[in-house]
């Protein structure tokens, strides 16, 4: 049974053993928000240089709100999932209009890019709202503590983990510390493989360890079936400028600036292609075409190659410009 004393001891373990990470040195909701957004899909160590560079460019909420969308996306280059950067920018502009940073996850959920995880993380870490934070680490720790083999990727499974995490932080005098302690435990000791259970501060409470099978938890999420796509980008050059358009049709990189062209889902990989690229479960075979544009069509955004990363900082596009495609006039 997890008691208040258990959580108190757990918090003390965290304060003693926590890693030295820059976003742990602040209670500024803006900086915590930036870090938590970056930490999605990316490891802590990999995030540090991006976090530091981003805050040098946009040290406050006001700086981020005033920046151009292109500059924000360019600063995000290398982190992937660029919709996160665009949502950061939109939310920053709304927050500046509000003139106040909401202190509860319920209010934060109403902002672009603030999902259940980010909303609860910012509300708890910055404002001590007693709500649990559910991520891959806490899912693993909770699953092992309770020897729970539910479908954590489904709504009902998430609700179970959320309820347990909420119970944990409500036993704590410092919800921010308890949430971070669970995430730290999952990142350093209660790891996906070969957990170091003898060093775990919660080992006496762990049912999976009691049953001698902690690595059996959590349940494995069924893998999504891969899809094969052919993308046919068109490199339209008008006096040294490259045409871009918003992606409204392809299932990957939605609403991002890409080279114009077309794509189709296929059953088999093509025999001829210029290069391949993988985004999540999409295996993309790219066949490029070079077009010498006779006019600067208004339906496109025309950018200099040196500015390309400000608009589409993805290697999928960069690769297209570095191949030798077939040349045709327009």
Buried (B, 14 or more C-beta within 10 A) or exposed (E): EBEEEBBBEBBEBBEEBBEEBBBBEBEBBBBBBBBBBBBBEBEBEEBBEBBEEBBEEBEBBEEBBEBEBBBBBBBBBEBBBBBBBBBBBBBBBEBBEEEEBBBBBEBBBEBBBBEBBBBBBBBBBBBBBBBBBBBBBBBBBBBBBBBBBBBBEEEEBBEBBBEBBBEBBBBBEBBBBBBBBBBBBBBBBBBEEEBEBEEBBBBEBBBBBEEEEBEBBBBEEEEEEEBBBBBBBBBBBBEEBBBBBEBEEBBBBEEBBBBBBEBEEEEEEEEEBBBEBEBEEBBBBBBBBBBEBEEEBEEBBBBEEEEBBBBBBBEBBEBBBEBEBEEEEB
